[in-house]
Amino acid sequence: MSFTKDDFKSAKQELGMSAAQLAKTLRMGKRADRTIRRYESGESPIPGPVTVAVEALLTGFRPKEIEE
């Protein structure tokens, strides 16, 4: 399944994460919150691996870094 910009925005809201929090969780690097906002606006396509990672987060997966 690929995410539309609306799917992505809804998933981020369901996770209760800001753009910065989601970027950090996805290990996207510094200032990647702008990339997250580009995905939400439709300015940039959402890569398949990002979709898979967000789907995993929605099913309850949490990387160790955010559990601590």
Secondary structure, DSSP 4 states (H G I P E B T S, - for coil): -PPPHHHHHHHHHHHT--HHHHHHHTT--TTTHHHHHHHHHTSS---HHHHHHHHHHHTT---HHHH-
